Structure formats: structure tokens, C-alpha cells
């Protein structure tokens, strides 16, 4: 996706390089020369990491966050569309984008589908992903008296870096 988006000018070259480094691949790695062995032999970056996106403590099953220790820029990989890599100036911009997306019921349901169905529903003493996303849609207003306000800056989080490989999970 990074190579294709860079060719289409929907991803800057520096962000493509960030994705490649997170995967342990050199910036000059060509798509046609890429092999499974390149991934196996790739050194894991300690500077650029991949982690799972989390909402209210629940991890998305396939949405990944790519961050560099050298930059506030955050990349978000959401599979399922022609441009799955989204670029944000910083973590707060990403969190605000999630909240904005949740205002549209169709987009909210599509985003919700990236989480386990078991994490979706509310329990007696806890709220699931669906409630959290609905809360983001109305924030800073209260969703309801029982659950209160859902601040995306606090409740959209990034998991620990995936180790030893990004696909270890």
C-alpha cells in the first residue's frame, strides 16, 4: 500500500520510508524485489514502531499505528480502501479525526467493524466499543447520564509496539 500510495501521490515519500523502516526494510527497497525472505531478515526498527489502535482499552484487530521517535507525525493503516494509509500531524489530530468520523453513522459502523464483535457490546459494569464510538460522536456533550462524556483524546490510544515483528500479533 505504501508504494502504491506514494506513486499516486496520496502518501509522501518520507511517510512511505517511515512505513518501510517500521517493517525493517530499507528506504530504497523496491516492490518488485520484495520477498518473504526480506521480511524474515529485516532488522526491527527501534526508532519507528507499529502498534495497534485502541479505543477505550479495546484493540482493533487490523488497524495499525506507525510512529517515529523523531517526529510527531502519526500514520494510521486502515485496511479495506484504496488508500489505507492516513497521515496525521500528531496523535491528537488522529484522535480528533476518529471523533469526526464517528459523527457519520455509516463511517462509525465501518470503523467499528475493525474491532472484535465481543468487544462491541456493553456489559453490566462496562461499555463496549459501540458505546465509546457513539460517545466520541457527541463529545464534548454527554452521551447519556449513565456513561457520561467520551473524550477521544483520552480514550483513543496506541498499544505497545508489536514485537518481534509487526505481524506477531
N, C-alpha and C positions, 0 to 999 in steps of 0.2 A: 504494500500500500504506500509506503514512504517513497519508493522510486516512482511509482505511477503519479502520485500527487505532486511530486517535485517536477516531473515532466509536464504536468497540466498547470503548473504554477499555482496550485492550491496549497502548497507547502513550501516554505523557504528552504533553500539548500542547507542552511545552518540547522534547521529543525530536522531535516532528513538525516543529517550527520549525527544529530543527537539520538535519533531512533537507532541508527546503526551502532553507535557506541554502546547504547543500553543493551543491545543484543550481542555485544562483544565483537562486532565486525568493524573493519577499518572503513574510514570515510570514502575511500576510493574503491570499495568493494562493488563490483558490477553485478547486476541482477542475473545476467546470463551465465556468469561464472560461479554463482552461488550453489553450494551443495550442502547436503546434510552434514558432511564431514566438517565444513566450515563452522557450523554451529557447535559441533562437538568440541572442536579445537579452540573455539573462541574464548579469549580471556574475559572474565566477568569484570565489568567496569565498576570501580568503586566511586566514580565521580557522577555517572549517570545511572539512575536506577529505575526499575519498573516495579510498580506496586498496584494493588487492587484498589479500586474506588470503593469507599464505604459510605453508606447512608445510615445514620442512626445506629451505627455499630454493625450493620449488615454488609457483607462484602458482595459486590457484583460478581457474577460468575464469569463475565467475559469483558468487562470494561477495565482498561488498564491506564494508569497514570505514569507518565515518564517525566522525571525531574532531574535537573543537573545541580550539583553543588555550587557551580559557578554562575548560575543565572536564576532569576526569579521566574523565568518562563516555564510554563507547565504545558505538557502535551497530553491530550486525552484521546485514547483509542477506543472508539465505539464501533464494533463490527456491525455490518448489516446495511451500509450505504456506500455509495461510490467514492465518498471522501471521508473515510472513517477516522482520520487523524485531525483533531481540532487543536488549535494553538491559542493559549491564553497568556496574557502579560504576566499574570501571577496567580497564586492559589485562590485569592479572593475573587478574581474575575471569573475563574472556573466555577466557583461556588455560586456566584450570582447568576451565571448562565444556567446552571442546573435549576435554580429557583425560577428564572424566567421561563424556561422550557416547561416547567411544571404548571404554569398558568394555562397552557393549552391542554385540555383533557386527552386529546389523541396522542400528543407528544409525550405526555406524562405516562400514559399506558404503555407506549412503546419503550420508554426508558425503564419502567417498572419490570418489563419482560426480561431485562438483563440481570434480574435478581432471582434467587431461588423462590419457587412458589411457597415453600414452607416458611420463608421469611416475610411473606406478603401480608399475612393476616394478623389481626390483633389478638392478644390473649387477655386474660382477666387483669393482669397487672402490667402489661407492656403493650406498646404499639408496634405494628409491623411497618414494612416499607411503604405500603399503600397510604397509610395514615401520614407518615413522615412527608411523602411527596405532596399530598394534598395540603399539608401544613405549610410547606415551602411556597405553594401557590398563593397563599393568602397572607404570608408574612409581610409586614410586622403585625398584622391583625391576628387575633386568636383563632385557631381552627374551630375549637369548641371549648366549653367550660371544663370538660374532663381532661383534655390533652394540652390545652394552652397554646403558646406560641412556639413555632418551629423555625429557629434561626439557622439558615443554611450555612452561614459562616462557621457555626459551631458543630453542626451535625453532618456536614459533608466533609469526610476525612479521607486520608490516604493510609493504606495499610503499610506494614513493614515491607521493605524491599524483598522481592521474591528471590530466593537463593536455593541452590547454587546457580540455577538457570531461570530465566524469566518464565519458562513453561513448566516449572517444577510443581506448581500447584495442582 
